[in-house]
């Protein structure tokens, strides 16, 4: 049986973040990426050039508001037959095995189930006001220190019927349930007893305040097409709760990420073509 792990990402105006996100997850053992561009206005193609060149990224343009569920269902329909596990996460979420094993080794324990969920581990701004050029996992090392109830899903695509309204849960073909890392059945998007001792999703929800304003206040959500109905006071209160514990675990992967980056063909060496030309492997 194939042990290919793939990830599905719906993104918009995320050019500064895609390269780091791809490096991080390739290091975890994810070797294929189904990327959906939802009306981006920034210049993301040069960023993706090395990944499109080595055919690990499959790119699809998908316009319109509130399209996340439709994109997820399209990915489930298009995913290659050799993909055993399909991860659904965002560009501010970083999935890994807590013991640093490759994801394939960790996920093998859940092979009998249609999928397993991983809990969010929320990171705050740490007081950073403005964006810098460093990677997200370098800039933000202050977290809530405990897992959050929200989960993200790692599914066996052949056993999944469709996404639900929430991007945090999926309906299976046979009515069976996904499980959490402790093999407890998961009936929805929230885990009433969250844990992250095996699998974890670092969620950099705020980033710097400059980024929070641009990405959370001024931009509609991909899943709803609406602005988040939250005040700045609410964000600052939660950010304080997410910035209480020094927690640099994700930075332990940086040496592997830098080594991988050196092995990639550099964007300057690749002619930047339109996304429908052969080098870009549009799905």
Number of C-alpha atoms within 10 A of each C-alpha: 6 9 15 17 24 26 24 22 21 24 20 19 17 19 17 15 15 18 19 21 20 23 21 24 22 21 18 22 18 23 17 23 24 23 21 24 19 21 15 16 11 11 12 18 18 17 19 19 25 23 24 22 19 13 17 18 25 17 22 20 16 18 13 10 15 16 17 25 19 16 24 22 17 14 23 21 14 11 21 13 10 12 19 19 27 25 23 23 21 17 18 18 18 22 26 23 20 17 10 15 13 17 20 17 11 18 19 11 12 18 14 8 16 24 26 28 30 29 29 25 26 25 28 28 25 22 14 15 13 12 14 10 7 10 15 20 23 12 18 25 21 23 26 20 16 15 22 21 16 19 26 24 23 25 27 23 23 17 17 21 16 20 20 16 13 13 18 17 24 26 18 20 14 10 11 16 20 27 21 24 22 15 13 14 16 19 14 17 18 17 21 11 12 19 20 19 14 18 23 23 25 22 22 24 20 25 26 22 21 13 16 20 14 11 19 18 16 11 16 15 18 19 17 15 14 12 14 13 7 10 9 11 9 9 17 15 10 15 24 17 17 23 21 16 16 14 15 14 12 19 17 12 17 17 10 14 20 13 12 14 15 9 8 13 14 15 16 10 9 14 11 16 13 10 16 12 10 11 19 24 17 17 15
